[in-house]
Amino acid sequence: MEVLFGTVAYFEQEIQRHVLKEEKNKIAQIAENLELDLKFNFVCHEDLRKECLQNLSHASEKLLQATDQKLEKIPC
């Protein structure tokens, strides 16, 4: 079903798309801040730091992929 420009459905889709893009940006920014904290402010054994950084990477990738999937579901 095609959504026509200017309709309620059109604006709902545009708002959803914008919110999800903002969500993606926020996830990336939060992950970056946590990475910097782990690298420079968190005092621990280097092995633990590496494990935490790896886990952070996996978590942020998982959340970003979920957001991408939501974006793909919104019709153009």
Disulfide bonds with the S-S distance in Angstrom:
none
